[in-house]
Structure formats: structure tokens, C-alpha cells
Amino acid sequence: MPLISNDARKKFFKAGYRIVGNHSAVEICHWTKESLRKGRVCFKERWYGIKSHRCLEMTPSIIFCTHKCQFCWRPLEFTINAEPKPDDPKDIVEGCIEQRSLLLTGFKSYVDKKKWEEAARPTNAAISLAGEPTLYPRISDLIEEFHKRNMTTFLVTNGTRPDRLKSLATEPTQLYISLCSPDAASYKKIHNPLIKDGWKKLNESLELMNSFDCKTVIRMTMAKGLNMVKPEKYAKLILKTGCDFIEVKAFMHIGESQKRLPRNAMPFMDDIREFAQKISAETGYEIKDEDIASKVVLLEK
């Protein structure tokens, strides 16, 4: 089994991650910090009802992914296309909660005590931090383990493992599929896939979305000069999913993405609004809300 190297561990630690077991990791989300410090919350709290200060951001596959996306803000030099030998889901959940609590310790002295105590007892798991979560072979069991603790789950996938989505015995509370390219050619350019049939598999996953009972979301990360084109092609892909929501979100020029894309690739809010309007016109989905801080527009079926 490929192991996380010491160099990788050091880099992730410096970036604020904490490794859990052999292949998982947790981090304190920016909006968890903002909620504790200033009472400002993530758009997911306003739109979907989760609590920003009680959201556990984690991954069961910190270095395992099928893509090396140009706009990813994570360190990609350690990324490998492989499946980890799976740690026990219960150990992952307990380890993530424990490490998150330790990371939150420094906030105790200067934030609301009750809110800090709540934050130490997360109620939502965002399975999305880094890597591709569906490469973890026991992803269904992991979701179930979170649900046993009365936690909701948001699973975010790049769609390259439709077989794993199809075999989920336990659905997440909300399923996200990232759709950031309108066709096969742009897919290769934008995502630098580590597999040969990634575009085909993504399309299979999009078609599977209709079969889910949970809430479903298409997440579109948009970068100027890269993928804010061909809204009619995006629309054709989106319409076969039957998704409940579409999030049109700006690429953020932060972290490791600064090495791959120029700052002017980061759209302004007006750019996102304009592209969201084109997606709305092509799909019939209605624009319901926006969040300026995160540069994201919500469309609903």
C-alpha cells in the first residue's frame, strides 16, 4: 500500500491538516473559524441548514485522486491514483473528531464558550477536503458511521468512480458531483486526469444522479480563460442529472493553485452572475441566491 511520505506529512501539517490513520485527514474550515470568531457563516449554512462551526471538513483519501486539477489549491505533487488499504471507518471518524477538537483548542480563550463547546461536537461531515473520497473502498461504511452519530454528510466527488457511487449502501445526506468542463477536450486540459477514461466515467456518474434519493448538487468551479465557456454544453450534461441544485462558484487564487493559474483567472462576482444566468437560461433552473464572500450563485430546479 502506498504510504504518506514524511515530506507530504510535513507539508500537510504546515498547511493546517492533521493526518488521521494511514490515509485520512481533517482540517478546520475557514468558515468554521469565521463562525467562531465573527459570527459569519458559510453559504452552506444559509442554503442547506448545516452549522458552519459544527462542520467537520475531512477526507478519507488525502493523497489519493484521479485528477490533478489546475485550479486545485491542494499540494498535488504527492497525488497518486490508487486505493488505500482501508482503515476502519469508526477509527477514521473518531480520529477526525479528536484531531479537530485539538485544532480548535486555540480558539477557546477568545470566542463564545458555548459555541466553542458545540464546535467540538460536529453535526455535519464534509467529505471533501482533498483527494477523491470514492477511492476509499469503504466510503459507504464511512457515511454510515457518521450517520450513526446523528451527523449529516456532504459527499463531494469528481465522478470518476461511478461504480462506487452505484454500490453505496448508505447514501450521503447530500451528494455533490463536480462539473468543471463542458466537453472531453477541456476535461483533459483542466483536470489532468490520471486515468484514461475519466470523461466517460464522469458522464456515467452524472447519469447516476437521478437514482439518488438524497439531495443532489452539481458544483461548477469556474476560472476565467479556462472553463467559463459553452454554457449550452454544460446544460446538456446537467439536465441528464436531474440534480436539485447547481452551484456556480468562482475559482479562488489561493494555496497551490497560484503556481498553476494567474490571478486574473479568478472571476469577479459579476462574472459568476453572468455565467450563472447563462446556465439558468439553458437549463431552466432558477437563480435563488448568491454569496458574495464565496463568489457563488445558487440555482434550484
N, C-alpha and C positions, 0 to 999 in steps of 0.2 A: 504493500500500500504506500502511495506517495505521502510523505510527511511534510509538515510545515517546517521549513528551514529556520535556523536561528536568525538569519538575516531578515526573513519575512516576519518572524515574530517581533523582532526589534522595531521594524518599520511600522507594523500594525499597532504595536504598543505605543509608539511615539505619536501616532495619529489618533489615539484615544480608544482603540479597540482593546478588548480583552478576549484572549483565546480561551475557549471552553472545550475541554477534552482534546480530541485529535483533529477535529475539522470544523468546529463551530466557533462563533464569535458573537460578541454583544458590544454595543456602543450606546452612549447617551445621545439621543437625538437632539438636534439643535432646538426643536420646538418643545421638547421636554424641558430644556434649560430655560427657554424663553417663558414658558408657562410658570415655572417655579420662581423665576426672578422678577418678571414684569407682568405676568398675567396674560401675555399674548399667546394665542393658541394656533395650532396648525389648522389648515383648511379642512383636514380630515375630521377634526372635532366639530366644526360648523356644519359640514356636509353629511357626515356619516355617524356622528354621535359618540365617537370614542373620546377619551380624555387624554389630552396631549401629555400631561405629567404622569400618566399611568400607562403609557405605551412603551412596550419593550421592543426595541429595534434589534433584530438578531438575524443570523444566517446559520444554517447547518452545513454550509459549503464555502468557507471563506476564500479558498484559493481555487475552487473547482468551478469552471464555467465553460460554456461552448462558444462564447463570444469574447472579443477584445474591442469593445465599442469605443469609437473615437471620443464620444462625449462622456465616458465614464470618469468619475472623479476618484476612483479607487486605484491603488497600485496594481498594475497589470503584469508586471514583469514576473510575478510568481504564479500567474494563472496557468492552470493545466486542464485539459479536457479529460477528466477521469471521474470515477465514482469513488468516494471514500469508503473504506471498510467502516460500516456504520456503528457509531456509539449508540448506546441505549437512549431512546427518546427521553425517558424520565431523567436520566443523568444530564442530558443537554438542557432540559427545561430548568431543573434545579440549579445547574451551574450558571446558566444565563441570569436567573433571578438573583443568585448570590453575587455574581460579579457586578451586575448592575447596581445592586444595593451598595456595594463597596465604592463604586464610582460616584454614587450620589452622596456619599458621606460628607464631602467637602461643601455641600450646599446647606447643611443642617443649621449652621450658625447664623445665616443671614436671609433665610426665606421663611415663609409661614410654616410653623411646625406641623400643623395638621395636614397641610398639603404635602409636605416632605414625607410624612409618615404614610400618606396614601400612595405617593410615588414609589415607595419601597414595596408596595403590593400591586404590581401591574395587573391591568384588567384587559389589555389587548397585546397581542404579539404581531408585530410587523415582520413577517418572514421575508426579508428583502434587503438586508444590509449590504451584502456583497456576494459575488458568485451567482450561481444558478441553483436555487433551492431544490429543484426537482432532480438534481443529480444525486442528492442524498436518498439512498434507496428506501429509507423508512419514513419518507415525508408524510405519508398518510397517518402513521402511528404518532408522529410528532404533533400533527394537528390535533389528533385525538387527545394526546397528553395535555396540551394546552386547554382543550375544552373541558377535560376532567377537573381542571382548576377554575372553572367558570370564567375562563378568558375567551375573548373573541380572537379571531385570527384573520389577518390580511395576507394572503399568499401572492407574491409578485413573481411572475415567471417571464422568461423571454420566449417561451413557446416552443422550444426545441426538443422537448420531451413529451409529445402528445401521448405516448404510451403510458407514461407515469400519471398524467392527468386523467386518462381514461380509467386507470386502475385505482384511483383514490377511493378507499372505502369510507373515509370521512372527508366531507367537503369542508373547505375553509368557510369562514363567515362571509368573506369577500374575496373573489378571485380577480386578480389583475393579469392581463397579458399586455406586454409592451409591444407597441406597433410604431416603429420609428422609420420605416422605409416603405415607399409605395410600390416597389417592384423588385425583381430579383437582382438587377444590376446595382441598384442603390443599396440593397441589403448587404451585398458583399463589400461595397465601399465603406459603408457606415459601421458595420458590426465586425468586420474582420473575422468571420466565423472560423472556428477550429474544426468544423465538421463540413462534409461535402454537400449534404442535403438539408441544410438549415432552413432555407426558404420554403422548401416543401413541407418540412415538419412544422414550421410556424403556421403555414396555411392549414395544416391538419388540426392544430391546436385551436385556431380561430373558429374552425367549423365545429369543434367540440363544445365551444362555449354555450351553445344553445341547449346542451344536455344538462347543464348545471342548474340546481335549484337555488343555490346561493346567489347573492348579488354579484354581478359581473361588471368589470370595468376595463375599458381599453385605455391604456396610458400612452400618450404620444409625447415624447421628449423632442422638442423642436430646436434646431440650430440653423441660424441664417447661413446661406451659402452651402448648406449641406442637404437638408431634407424637407424644407418648407416649400414643397413643390407638389404638383399633381394631386390636388385635393380630391379630384374625381376618382383616382386610383385608390387612395386611402378609403374613400367612401365605399367603394365596391367591396373592399376587404372587411370593413366594419359592418356593413349591412348583413353579411352572412353570419355574424357572431350573435346577433340578437341581444347584444350587451345592454345593460341597464344604464350605464353612464359612459361618457367619454371625458377624459381629462386631457386637455391640450396645454402642455406645460413647457416653459422655456428651459432650454439648456442653461446651466449655471456655470460660469467660468471660474471654477474653484478646484482645489486639490490637483490631482494628477492630470485632469483634463486640460489644464493650462499649458501642458507640454505638447498637446496634440492639436488644439484648435486655438485660433486667435480670439482675443477679447471681443472683437466685433461680430463674432459668431453668436454671441449671447443676444437673443432678441429683446427688444423693448416690449413693454406691456401692450402697446398699440399694435405691434407686430403679431403678438399672440391673439389679441382680439380679432384682428383682421383674418388670420388663418382659421380661427375657430368659427368665424362667420361663414367662411367658405365651406368648412366641414359641415356646418349646420345646413347650409343651402343644399349640399349634395346628399345628405343623409336623411334630412327631416328631423333630426334630433334638435331639441330646443336649447338655447343657451339659458342656463338657470342662475348662474352666479359666477363670480370671479374672486380671486385673491391676489391683490397687487403685490404683497410681500413675497409670495412664492411664484408670481408671474404664471398663474394657471387659471384657465377657464373651464367651467363645468358645463357639459351638455348632458341632457337627460332624454330618454326615449319618450 
